[in-house]
Structures are given as C-alpha cells and as structure tokens.
Amino acid sequence: MARPSPSDFLRARLVGRVRAVFNDVEQGEQPTPPSDNAYFEKDSPIRMVHADAVSMMVGGIRSLLLQMLHPSALQGVLDHSNFREDMHGRLRRTAKFIAVTTFAHRDEADKIIDRVNRIHTQVTGTLPDGTHYSARDPETLAWVHVAEATSFLEAYLRYVKPSMSFADQDEYFRQFALIARKLGADPVPETKNEAEKLLRRYRPQLQSSSEAKQVADLVLTQRPENAPPAVQKILGTTAVELLPSYGRSMLGLRHPGLSYVPARIAAGGVGRTLRWAFRQN
C-alpha cells in the first residue's frame, strides 16, 4: 500500500481537527454525510454557503450576538439553556442542525426539525415586564431565522465569494426559507431585499440589556474545544466587525479598528486552507 503524500497527511489532519470542533467525537458523533436526496441540490447556493467552515463560524457568532438583542430570544436562552456551562455545546448543536437540514437525506432533516419543534414547545416563560414568551412564537422564530440567514450570507460574501450574484443571494434566502417555515417562522424573507426590510422592521423591538451583554461576552471569550487558542480571537474580531453598527452599540462592543486588518487576513487564510483540505476549491 502506497504511503500517503505529505499533502494528503496534512489534509487528513486538518479535516480531523475541524470535525472534532463540530462533532462530539467522545460521544461517537460523526460528520453529516451529504445525500443526493437532501432538500437542496449539490452546488446550490445554500449548500455552497453552509459548506464553508470559517465563514459559517464567523456568521454563527454574529448571528448569536444579534439574536440576543430580541427580548424573547434572550429570555428563552437565559431560562432554558445551560449556555453558561456549555457554550460550545450550544454552538455545536446549532451547527449540527444546519448541517443535517442542508446536506443530509430529507428524512433525517425532517427528524431533526421535528425534534427541535418538540423542544421549542417546552421553552416558555415570562419576560421581566410580565409579557409571556414562547419559542414557538412565529415572529420570534422569524427574528432568529433572519439573523442567521443574513449573518451566514454576509460572512460568505466577505470571506469566500464577494462576487456571488444577486440572483444566487436571493436563491439562498428562498432555499433557507423552506427550513424556517418548517420550524414555524413567519414572516420569512425569500430575497435579500426582503431580509433587509425585515431586519429594519425588528429594530424597534430590539433592546440593549446587561444580560445580552453578558451573553455576548461569553460568546466572544469562550474558546471551542479542539480549536487553536488564536482562532477564537480571530473569529470574534471578524464577527464583531461584521455586526451592524447598532448591534455593536447595543451590546457595548467597539469596532475592532486596525486590529481587524490582521484578523481579516488570518480568517481569509484559514478559510482558504480549510477549503483546500476539504477539496472545496
């Protein structure tokens, strides 16, 4: 048997390192195998965007920071999540949901969607002002969805494919809308313009709070298991830079300024290396 070349050995090491970040290897969790019977065709916009590890991590952090500005989304996390003790686990579960619903057989996608819907029925409570909240509320789900979709796409445009056509960007939102509706979100944008309008519509509902700032601090300072120490700094810096200015202001975050330049260069370099390792170039 021929010995693997140095490049193949390096590829395998990098792929294994990334998979260990996104999968609970100790519990036997395996990467999600792509299926020809997934909801979305190979090389379609949603599969291209969701396949890039670095831009998805940057977009995922940006998304979480934005989500915490919505009182109901924030309170649901505070009341029903162990994020303080297991932030990496929460991020890992979100990544698994995205991977399964994007790449796996549609039967597996439906199973994980049903599981999340069942969990959401238990996520209810009362806001500090006495208002009832529920994770099954269509408008709260719509906020979470639009925060995710815009964040993933913006990071992809910044770090992978700035030349992505407007038609493909709109198709990304149309494809992602399928999953959002299965989760009960409403309204759901189907174009980038609709997504931007929806973000503006939510602005009056968003609130700055000490709790949101605490969650933001945890998101930005906790290092994922199996990830090099410098990675969290790079991801956090690039995610904060990518936030809209109102998001940074409400979370008490400063624009990273000149420190963003080396972080952007590093994120771009790591992204290209991982696309090489996963043979995505």
N, C-alpha and C positions, 0 to 999 in steps of 0.2 A: 504494500500500500504506500502510495506517494505521501511524503510528508507535506503538511500544509505550508504554503508560502508565508513569508513574514506578513504580507498584506492581509492574507486570509486569517492568520492568527490574530492580528490587530483588530480586524473586523469582528471576529468572534468575541474578543474581549470587550469591545465597546458595546456590541449588541447585548451581551450578557449583563453588562453594568446598567444599561438603560432599562432592560426588562426587570432587573432587580428593584429598580426605583418604582416602577409602575405596577409590579405584581408582588404579592406577599408570598415569596418563594418558600419561606419556612412553613407556611400552611399549605403548600402544594399548588398554589395558584399559578396558572400558566397563561402566557400571552394569548390574546384572542386571535384565532386563525381567520384570515379573510375567507369569505364564502362567495361563490358565484350566485347564490340565492339570497344575497343581502338585499336590503331595501334600496340600496344605491349601487349603480353600476361602477365597475372599475374605472378609475381615472376621471370620474365625475367630480365636480368642484368640492363637494363635501368630503369625499374621500381624500382628495389631494390636501385640503386644508387640515383635516383631522389626522393625517398621517405624519405631520412634521412635529417631532418631539419638542424642539426648543420653542418654536412659536406657540405651540399649544400650552406649554408651561408658562410662558410669559402672558399669554392671553388668559389662562386659567387664573393666575394671580390677579390680573387686572379685573377679571370678572368678579371674583370674590370680594375685592375691595369695593367695587360698585354696588354689588348686591347688598352689602351691609348698610348702605345708606337708606334702604327701604325699611321702615319700622317693623312691618310684619315679617319680612325675610330675616331681619336681625333677631327679632324676638324668638322666632322659631329655632334659630341656631342656639341662642342663649338657653332656652328652656329644654330643648330636646336633643342636644348634641354634646358629645364628650370632646369637642374640638380642642379644648384647653389641654387635655392629656394626649390627644391623638390627632393633631392637625394633619400629619402625614397620612394617617388612615383615611381621613375625610377626603383629602385631595386624591388619594389612590382610588377610593370608591367612585368618585366623580369621573376620574379618567377611565375606569373600567366601564362605567355606564356609557360614556361617549364611544369607547372602542367597540363595545358589543352592538350598540344601536347603529353604528356606522358601518362596521365591517362584517359582523357575524351573520349567520343564517337568520332570516327574518323571524323564524320561530323562536330562536334564542333572544332576539331583540324584543319580541313581544313578552317573553317570560320576565326579562329584567324590568321592562316598563311596568308590567303588572305588579311586580314586587315593590317597585318604588311607589306606585299608586296606593298600594295597601299600607305602606309605611306612612305615607302622607296623611292618610285618614286619621292617624293617631297624633299627628302634630297639630295640636290646637291649644289655645290658651287666651290670655288677656294681655293687652298692651298696658303700659303704665297709666294711660289715660282712661282705662276701662273698656276700650274697644276690643271686641272679640276678633281673633285672627285664626286662620286655618291655612295649612299648607296646600289644601285643595282649592283655595280661592283662585279662580281663573286669572284675575288681574295680578295677583302676587306671582303666580306661575309665569305669566307673560313678562313681568319685570325680570325675573330670573333668566328666562329664555333670551330676551333681547340683550341683557347684559352679557350673557355668554356668547351669543352669536356675533355681536359686534366686536367683542374683545378678541375672540379667536380669529376673526377675519382681519381685523386691524393689525394684529401681530403677524399674521401670514403675509399681508401686504408689505409690512415694514421689513421683515426679516427673510422672506423667501421669494415672493414674486410681486414686486411693485407694479409690474406690467399686466397683472391679471385684468382681463377685460371686464367692463361694466356688466356685460351680459352674463359672464361667469359668476360675478359677485352677486347678481340678482338670483341666479340659479342656486347659489349656495343658500340663500335665505329661503327660497322655495323648498329646497330639499330638507333643510333643518326644520322647517315648519311642520313637516309630517310628524316628527318626533314630539315637537312641542304640543301639537293637538292631541296626540295620544296620551300625553300627561295631563291634559285638561286646560292648557293655557288658552287664554282669549283676552284681547286680540293678539293675533300672531302675524308679524310682518312677512311679506313674501318678496320684497325688494329692499335694496339698501336704502332707498329714499323713504320707504315706509318705516324701516327700522329707525332711521334718524328722527323722523316725525314722532314715533312712539317714545323715544328717549326724551324728547322735549316735552311730551305730554306728561311724563312721570316726574319731571323736575320739581313741580310744586309739592309733591308727596315726599320727597327725599328730605332726610333730617340728619344734621350733624349731632353726634352724641358721644359721651365718654366711652360708652360700650362699643360703639362702632370703631372708635379709635383704638380701643384695646384689642379688638379682633384684628384690625389692620396691623397692629404691631406684632401680633402672633404670626400672622400670615407672612410678614416680611422678615421675621427673625428666626423662625424655626427651619432648620436645615433638614431636607428629606433624607431618610436613611439611605445609605449606599451612594450618596451624591458627594462629590468633592466639595470641601469647605467653601471654595470660591464661587461655586455655582449659585448658591442662594443669593449672594450679593449681586451677582450679575443679573439673575432673574428678577430680583426685587427692584433693582435700579431701573431696568428697562421697563418693567411693568408700571412703576410709578410715573416714569416719563410719558408712557403711553396713555395714562389716565387723562380724561378731560380736566381742564383747569378747575372747574367747580368741584370735581371729585377730590382732587388734591386738597383744595381749600377746606372742604367739609370734613376731611379726615385728618386735618392738621399736618399734611405732608408737604414738603417743599419740592419744587422741581429740582432734580439732581444736578442741574447746571453742567459744568465742564466734566464732572465725574461720569456723566452719561456717555461721553465720547468713547472712552476705553471699554465701558460696559457694552455699548452697542457693537463695537468692533469684535469684542470677545464673543458675544451672543451670536453674531453672524458667523464667526469662525467655527464655533462649536456646532452650530446648525449645519454648516456645510460638511463638517467632519462626520456627523451622525447620518446625514443623507448619503454620504459615501459608504459608511458602514452598513447601512440598511439597503444599499444599492438602489436608492431612490433618484439618483441623478441620471 
